[in-house]
Amino acid sequence: MTTHPATAERGVGPLLRAWREQRRVSQLELALRADSSARHISFVETGRSRPSEEMVLRLAEHLDVPVRERNALLLAAGYAPRYPETPLDDPALGALREGIERLIGGYEPYPALVVDALYNVVAANRGIMTLVDGVAASLLEPPLNAMRLALHPQGLAPRIRNLRAWRGHLLEQMERQIALHRSEPLRTLYEEVAAYPVPDADPAEEPSEPVPYFALPLRIEHEGRTLSFISSIATFNTPMDVTVAELAIETLLPADPATVKCLQELMS
């Protein structure tokens, strides 16, 4: 994701005010969190006072501003970016890549993948590759995108037995990310996948008998059998690099014994 080119021209005050309002925090509340005063926060937001670099970072932290946007705030205030954006294939991130590959490899036979802020797949294990077998070749060309893969009519969508519910879950997830990061590329992706046609409801989308799932499952057909998964997403704690901050590890946990057995057979 890229920072808007006019960020520096807008000044740090309006940007901080926009983040504060988005987080629904008053000037007084933010001041108390940041060990400042409402008067000073007001002066910063209106441009009457230039915040120190430390103050910009402190306010950003208490407003839960994403790492990439913290760099944008620093630039708008006239300071150098604090957080690097290291390419994932850089030697400096070698240990990270090795750790990710080992993690998702150890999760087999269950599916697991790693995506960036635009849901581009940067790593996937054999469990994922088994599920995507048979989708259109164009969707598997780099950069492979998890949202397109799931919702495109030539992707997994025709095989997802509860497509409407799962589609709603994915779109809501993207909406939350857009609200958090205010990313135009992510919004463009959202508009694309939200416009994909949705087939009429299939009676098979609902199981004949209630199933006591503890979370919304992904029910997907594979080789004539319906597999059920629960999705779990993990991110890195206190990242100091934009690239690392925007990575998410998604694992698909089997939701029933039949899925466990099927995956073990497929990967044996």
C-alpha positions in Angstrom: 0.0 0.0 0.0 1.2 3.5 -0.8 0.9 6.7 1.1 -1.2 9.4 -0.5 1.2 11.8 -2.3 -0.4 14.9 -0.7 0.2 13.6 2.8 3.0 16.0 3.6 1.1 19.0 2.1 -1.9 18.4 4.3 0.2 18.8 7.5 0.2 16.6 10.5 -2.6 18.4 12.4 -5.5 17.5 10.1 -4.1 13.9 9.8 -4.0 13.4 13.5 -7.5 14.9 13.9 -8.8 12.5 11.3 -7.3 9.5 13.1 -8.6 10.8 16.4 -12.1 11.2 15.0 -12.0 7.9 13.3 -11.1 6.3 16.6 -13.9 8.3 18.4 -11.5 9.7 21.0 -11.9 13.2 22.3 -9.1 15.7 22.6 -9.2 15.4 26.3 -9.1 11.6 26.3 -6.2 11.6 23.9 -4.4 14.1 26.0 -4.8 12.0 29.1 -3.5 8.9 27.3 -0.5 10.7 25.9 0.4 12.7 29.1 -0.4 16.0 27.4 -3.2 18.6 27.6 -6.3 19.1 25.5 -5.1 22.6 24.7 -1.8 21.3 23.2 -3.7 18.6 21.2 -6.0 21.3 19.9 -3.0 23.5 18.9 -1.3 20.5 17.1 -4.5 19.7 15.2 -5.0 23.3 14.1 -1.4 23.8 13.2 -0.7 26.4 15.9 1.9 24.1 17.4 4.4 21.7 15.8 4.6 18.5 17.7 7.9 16.9 18.4 8.8 13.6 16.8 8.3 11.9 20.1 4.8 13.4 20.4 3.8 12.3 16.9 4.8 8.7 17.7 3.1 8.8 21.1 -0.2 10.1 19.7 0.0 7.6 16.9 0.5 4.8 19.3 -2.4 5.8 21.5 -4.6 6.2 18.4 -3.6 2.7 17.2 -2.3 4.1 13.9 -0.9 1.4 11.6 2.9 1.5 11.2 2.8 2.6 7.6 0.6 5.5 8.5 2.9 6.5 11.4 5.6 7.1 8.8 3.1 9.3 6.9 2.4 11.3 10.1 6.2 11.8 10.7 6.7 13.0 7.1 3.7 15.4 7.4 5.3 16.8 10.6 8.6 17.3 8.8 10.5 14.3 10.2 12.1 11.3 8.6 10.1 8.0 8.6 10.9 5.8 11.6 9.9 2.4 10.2 11.6 0.8 7.3 9.7 -1.2 4.6 12.0 -4.1 3.8 11.2 -6.4 0.9 10.2 -9.8 2.1 12.9 -11.4 -0.1 15.7 -9.2 1.4 18.4 -11.2 3.2 17.6 -9.2 6.4 14.3 -11.0 6.6 15.8 -14.4 6.0 15.1 -15.6 9.5 11.5 -14.4 9.3 10.9 -16.2 6.0 12.4 -19.4 7.3 10.3 -19.2 10.4 7.1 -18.6 8.4 7.8 -21.5 6.1 8.5 -23.8 9.0 5.3 -22.6 10.8 2.9 -23.2 7.9 4.8 -26.4 6.9 4.4 -27.8 10.4 0.6 -27.1 10.2 0.2 -29.6 7.4 -2.0 -31.5 6.5 -4.2 -28.5 7.5 -4.2 -25.5 5.1 -2.2 -22.4 6.0 -1.1 -19.3 4.1 0.5 -15.9 4.7 -0.9 -12.7 3.1 0.2 -9.1 2.9 -2.0 -6.0 3.4 -3.6 -6.5 0.0 -4.3 -10.2 0.6 -1.6 -11.2 -1.8 -0.3 -14.7 -0.9 3.4 -14.6 0.0 3.6 -18.2 1.3 1.3 -21.2 1.4 1.6 -24.8 2.4 0.6 -28.0 0.6 -2.8 -28.0 2.3 -3.8 -24.8 0.5 -2.4 -25.9 -2.8 -4.6 -29.1 -2.5 -7.7 -27.0 -2.0 -7.0 -24.7 -5.0 -6.4 -27.6 -7.4 -8.7 -27.1 -10.4 -9.3 -23.3 -10.3 -8.6 -21.1 -13.3 -4.9 -20.9 -14.1 -5.1 -17.1 -14.4 -6.0 -16.9 -10.7 -2.9 -18.8 -9.8 -0.5 -16.5 -11.6 1.6 -14.2 -9.4 0.6 -12.3 -7.4 -1.9 -14.8 -6.2 -4.6 -12.9 -4.3 -6.6 -14.7 -1.6 -9.7 -12.7 -2.0 -9.9 -13.1 -5.7 -9.1 -16.8 -5.3 -12.0 -17.2 -2.8 -14.7 -15.1 -4.5 -14.0 -15.2 -8.2 -16.5 -17.3 -10.2 -13.6 -19.2 -11.7 -11.9 -19.6 -8.3 -13.2 -21.4 -5.2 -16.6 -19.7 -5.1 -18.5 -22.4 -7.0 -17.2 -25.0 -4.5 -17.9 -23.0 -1.3 -21.1 -24.6 0.0 -22.0 -21.6 2.2 -20.8 -19.0 -0.2 -23.2 -16.2 0.8 -22.3 -16.4 4.4 -18.5 -16.8 3.8 -18.5 -14.0 1.2 -20.2 -11.7 3.7 -17.6 -12.6 6.3 -14.7 -11.8 3.9 -16.2 -8.5 2.7 -16.8 -7.4 6.3 -13.2 -8.3 7.1 -12.0 -6.1 4.2 -14.2 -3.2 5.3 -12.6 -3.3 8.8 -9.2 -3.2 7.2 -10.1 -0.3 5.0 -11.4 1.6 8.0 -8.2 0.8 9.9 -5.7 1.5 7.2 -7.6 3.9 4.9 -5.9 2.2 1.9 -7.1 3.1 -1.6 -5.6 0.0 -3.2 -7.4 -2.1 -0.7 -10.7 -0.3 -1.4 -10.2 -0.9 -5.1 -9.7 -4.6 -4.5 -12.8 -4.6 -2.3 -14.9 -3.0 -5.0 -13.6 -5.5 -7.5 -14.4 -8.7 -5.5 -17.7 -7.3 -4.1 -18.9 -6.9 -7.7 -18.3 -10.6 -8.6 -21.6 -12.3 -9.4 -23.2 -14.4 -6.7 -25.1 -17.5 -7.8 -28.6 -18.1 -6.5 -28.8 -19.7 -3.1 -28.3 -23.4 -3.2 -30.3 -25.6 -0.8 -27.1 -27.5 -0.2 -25.6 -24.4 1.5 -27.5 -25.3 4.6 -26.8 -28.7 6.3 -29.8 -30.9 6.7 -29.2 -31.1 10.5 -27.8 -28.3 12.7 -24.1 -28.5 13.4 -22.8 -27.0 16.6 -19.9 -25.0 15.1 -18.2 -22.6 17.5 -17.5 -20.1 14.7 -18.6 -19.5 11.1 -17.1 -22.4 9.1 -15.8 -22.4 5.6 -17.6 -25.3 4.0 -15.9 -26.2 0.7 -16.4 -29.1 -1.7 -13.3 -31.1 -2.7 -13.4 -34.2 -4.8 -17.0 -34.9 -4.0 -16.6 -34.4 -0.2 -17.5 -31.3 1.8 -14.7 -30.1 4.1 -15.4 -27.7 7.0 -12.8 -25.3 8.4 -12.6 -22.6 11.0 -10.3 -19.7 10.1 -7.7 -18.3 12.5 -5.6 -15.2 11.7 -2.4 -14.2 13.5 -0.1 -11.2 13.2 3.2 -10.2 14.6 3.5 -8.4 17.9 5.1 -4.9 18.0 6.5 -5.0 14.5 9.2 -2.4 13.7 9.0 -2.9 9.9 6.1 -2.0 7.6 6.3 -5.2 5.7 6.3 -7.3 8.8 3.5 -5.3 10.3 1.2 -6.0 7.3 1.7 -9.8 7.2 -1.1 -12.1 8.4 -0.9 -15.8 8.9 -4.2 -17.6 8.3 -4.7 -21.2 9.3 -7.7 -23.3 8.6 -8.6 -25.6 11.5 -10.7 -28.6 10.7 -14.2 -28.1 12.1 -15.2 -31.8 12.3 -13.7 -35.3 12.4 -14.6 -36.0 8.8 -12.4 -33.2 7.6 -9.5 -34.3 9.7 -9.7 -37.8 8.2 -10.1 -36.5 4.7 -7.0 -34.2 4.9 -4.9 -37.0 6.4 -5.8 -39.2 3.5 -5.1 -36.5 0.9 -1.7 -35.7 2.3 -0.6 -39.3 3.0 
